[in-house]
Structures are given as structure tokens and as C-alpha cells.
Amino acid sequence: MDYAQALLDLRNGEIEAITVEPQNFPAFQKAWSAFPYQNTVKGIAQRAGKVTYVRSK
């Protein structure tokens, strides 16, 4: 998955959420650290290490 594009799509309201599995988190973290709009997205921890990212209201 292209997490950089997914984060932009999430910010722009084109998608509702991104769910990141623990094994994919390193790839997501790389995109997240370069994402300039981190304050527009929030992560919600799920069970078993999953995190769902949604737009902040």
C-alpha cells in the first residue's frame, strides 16, 4: 500500500480510514514521519496492535 498517498486521500476526505496492521507499521511510520499534516489525522488503537487512522474533526 502507498501510505503517503493514503494519508493524503484521508486528509482530503477521499477515504474514511486507514487500518495499519502491526507487520505493516514500519512502512506506515516512514510515510507518517514525512506527512506534513499530522495534526489533521488521528490514530485509534485497536486490539492486537492494529491502528485505525481517521480524519480529525
Secondary structure, DSSP 4 states (H G I P E B T S, - for coil): --HHHHHHHHHTTSSSEEEE-GGGHHHHHHHHHH-TTGGGEEEEE-GGG-EEEEE--
